[in-house]
Amino acid sequence: MPSVKSKKESVYDLLLRRLTSGRYRLGQRILVKELQKDTGASRQPIMGALSDLRSQGLVTIEAKVGCQVISPTPREVDDFFRMFAQTEGFLGELAAERRLSVEVEQLRRINAQIKVLRQTDPRAGALYAALNRKFHAAIRKMAKSPAIADRQAITVAMVDFLIEQTHGFQSHMDTATGEHDEIIGHIARGNAAQARKCIERHIAGTRISAAAGLNRAAVPARRRSASHGSRDLV
């Protein structure tokens, strides 16, 4: 019998969906009173859920300021993806060394599902995000190194968050399946070093797009700030 989620878990899931879907934007305040109204939960489980998100680096909580969605700099985004790529690449290397044929076929099936998605489908971005998450999770499982894979999995929410906030998932759909095919090929043949390089290169494209998207988003914000002039100090 499936376990019933606690209030804290339900609130956490809701907040995570809002963050990774773009419902909450960079720097936006998250009001506890509004969450109480939306969820019917008391302050305690809401604060517990927000604390979990803070530990993942997705929000900040400050006394007398409240809770806000993070607002990272382009350099911080670049640093994060560089770190993520190195660990993901290492897990891909292990996957190539320890693969089973049934696991390789699973990767092919997931990528085949991505290939049939259509850009014109309004759900395409969300569907691609879910399948892409599944694809990379399968590689991490193939590595058969649970301690490293579990730690890496914690950062996946940040990946989804940054992609959605900066440039969106649909921009990856044209190139992702070809890159996935290349990764699958190296894993299937046991080319560990090449699998690692392909995964790191695959994530590097996301890193560049995210940093560029963040820079584009910052331009109108700087213009608005400049137009306010000294009023920002009041």
C-alpha positions as a printed Julia matrix, in Angstrom:
234×3 Matrix{Float64}:
  0.0    0.0     0.0
  1.54   3.36   -1.0
  2.52   5.65    1.86
  0.58   8.88    2.37
  2.72  11.99    1.93
  3.17  14.26    4.92
  2.06  17.89    4.7
  5.68  18.95    4.5
  6.36  16.58    1.58
  3.24  17.77   -0.26
  4.22  21.42    0.17
  7.78  20.64   -0.9
  6.56  18.91   -4.08
  4.31  21.86   -4.9
  7.1   24.39   -4.38
  9.55  22.34   -6.42
  7.07  22.12   -9.31
  6.58  25.87   -9.19
 10.32  26.49   -9.19
 11.23  24.06  -11.97
  8.25  25.04  -14.16
  9.02  28.76  -14.0
  5.93  29.63  -11.97
  8.3   31.23   -9.47
 10.91  33.47  -11.11
 14.44  34.41  -10.13
 14.49  36.67   -7.07
 10.73  36.37   -6.45
  9.52  36.44   -2.87
  7.66  33.38   -1.6
  5.06  34.36    0.98
  4.15  31.88    3.71
  0.65  33.35    4.06
 -0.04  32.74    0.37
  1.21  29.16    0.69
 -1.03  28.61    3.7
 -3.97  29.76    1.59
 -2.92  27.61   -1.4
 -2.2   24.42    0.53
 -4.19  24.59    3.76
 -0.96  23.7     5.58
  0.21  25.35    8.78
  3.37  27.43    9.04
  5.5   24.56   10.4
  5.37  22.17    7.38
  5.7   25.12    5.0
  8.86  26.34    6.73
 10.15  22.75    6.78
  9.67  22.48    3.02
 11.32  25.85    2.43
 14.27  24.81    4.61
 14.73  21.69    2.46
 14.73  23.85   -0.67
 17.25  26.18    0.93
 19.54  23.21    1.6
 19.35  22.44   -2.14
 20.32  26.03   -2.92
 17.03  26.94   -4.61
 15.81  29.57   -2.16
 17.21  31.87    0.5
 15.64  32.52    3.91
 16.63  35.6     5.9
 15.29  37.04    9.11
 13.12  40.15    8.54
 13.4   39.61    4.79
 11.63  36.29    4.33
 12.04  33.69    1.62
 13.15  34.43   -1.92
 13.95  32.41   -5.0
 17.69  32.53   -5.65
 19.05  35.02   -8.16
 22.46  33.65   -9.22
 25.04  35.49  -11.29
 26.12  34.15  -14.7
 29.42  33.09  -13.14
 27.64  31.09  -10.43
 25.5   29.37  -13.06
 28.59  28.6   -15.12
 30.41  27.19  -12.08
 27.45  25.0   -11.16
 27.16  23.42  -14.6
 30.91  22.84  -14.81
 30.78  20.95  -11.51
 27.65  19.03  -12.55
 29.19  18.05  -15.9
 32.32  16.61  -14.33
 30.4   14.34  -11.96
 27.86  13.35  -14.59
 30.68  12.58  -17.0
 32.44  10.4   -14.42
 29.21   8.45  -13.84
 28.9    7.99  -17.61
 32.43   6.62  -17.66
 31.51   4.09  -14.96
 28.3    3.23  -16.83
 30.34   2.35  -19.93
 32.58   0.1   -17.86
 29.75  -1.66  -16.02
 26.87  -1.61  -18.52
 24.42  -4.42  -19.13
 22.8   -4.84  -22.53
 19.33  -4.49  -21.03
 20.35  -1.13  -19.56
 21.64   0.1   -22.91
 18.32  -0.86  -24.5
 16.5    1.15  -21.85
 18.51   4.25  -22.83
 17.57   3.67  -26.46
 13.88   3.38  -25.58
 13.91   6.62  -23.6
 15.67   8.47  -26.4
 13.18   7.08  -28.91
 10.39   8.62  -26.84
 12.14  11.99  -26.99
 12.51  11.72  -30.77
  8.75  11.58  -31.35
  8.09  14.8   -29.41
  7.02  17.76  -31.54
  8.03  21.36  -30.91
  4.49  22.46  -31.75
  3.06  20.49  -28.83
  2.56  22.94  -25.92
  3.52  20.12  -23.55
  6.74  19.34  -25.4
  9.05  21.21  -23.05
  7.68  19.53  -19.94
  7.62  16.1   -21.6
 11.19  16.49  -22.81
 12.31  17.61  -19.33
 10.8   14.5   -17.73
 12.3   12.13  -20.32
 15.7   13.83  -20.22
 15.68  13.48  -16.43
 14.84   9.79  -16.86
 17.63   9.31  -19.43
 20.34  10.74  -17.2
 18.98   8.93  -14.13
 19.3    5.65  -16.05
 22.96   6.39  -16.79
 23.64   7.19  -13.15
 22.03   3.89  -12.13
 24.14   2.01  -14.72
 27.28   3.34  -13.0
 26.46   1.09  -10.02
 27.94   3.58   -7.59
 24.94   4.54   -5.42
 26.76   6.92   -3.09
 27.97   9.13   -5.95
 24.78   8.76   -8.01
 22.53   9.68   -5.08
 24.56  12.8    -4.31
 24.46  13.83   -7.96
 20.69  13.24   -8.13
 20.17  15.89   -5.45
 21.49  18.54   -7.85
 19.08  17.61  -10.67
 16.39  19.96   -9.33
 18.86  22.83   -9.67
 19.58  21.81  -13.28
 15.88  21.8   -14.18
 15.35  25.08  -12.33
 18.19  26.9   -14.12
 17.2   25.61  -17.55
 13.58  26.66  -17.14
 14.5   30.05  -15.67
 17.06  30.97  -18.33
 16.15  29.5   -21.72
 13.63  26.66  -21.47
 13.78  22.98  -22.33
 12.39  23.18  -25.86
 15.56  24.85  -27.11
 17.41  21.56  -26.48
 15.05  19.26  -28.33
 16.62  19.64  -31.8
 20.1   18.6   -30.7
 19.55  16.43  -27.61
 18.58  13.15  -29.27
 21.63  13.13  -31.54
 23.88  13.81  -28.57
 22.08  11.1   -26.61
 22.64   8.64  -29.49
 26.34   9.4   -29.38
 26.46   8.87  -25.61
 24.54   5.6   -25.91
 26.9    4.38  -28.61
 30.0    4.92  -26.49
 28.38   3.34  -23.42
 27.23   0.33  -25.46
 30.74  -0.22  -26.86
 32.39   0.27  -23.48
 34.25   3.4   -24.6
 34.46   4.84  -21.1
 36.65   7.87  -21.81
 34.57   8.86  -24.85
 31.31   8.43  -22.94
 32.62  10.81  -20.31
 33.71  13.39  -22.9
 30.37  13.22  -24.73
 28.37  13.76  -21.55
 30.55  16.67  -20.47
 30.2   18.24  -23.94
 26.42  17.63  -23.86
 26.11  19.5   -20.55
 28.51  22.24  -21.7
 25.9   23.25  -24.28
 23.35  23.66  -21.5
 25.87  25.63  -19.43
 26.49  28.1   -22.25
 22.76  28.51  -22.99
 21.92  29.04  -19.31
 24.59  31.68  -18.75
 23.58  33.48  -21.96
 19.9   33.34  -21.01
 20.66  34.77  -17.6
 22.6   37.64  -19.17
 19.68  38.41  -21.5
 17.26  38.42  -18.56
 19.51  40.77  -16.62
 19.53  43.49  -19.3
 15.9   44.67  -18.89
 16.26  44.39  -15.11
 19.3   46.72  -15.2
 17.4   49.13  -17.45
 14.46  49.21  -15.05
 16.82  49.85  -12.15
 18.57  52.68  -13.99
 15.24  54.32  -14.92
 14.29  54.45  -11.24
 17.46  56.35  -10.39
 17.72  57.54   -6.8
 14.22  56.27   -6.0
 15.76  52.81   -5.52
 17.45  54.14   -2.4
 14.2   55.24   -0.74
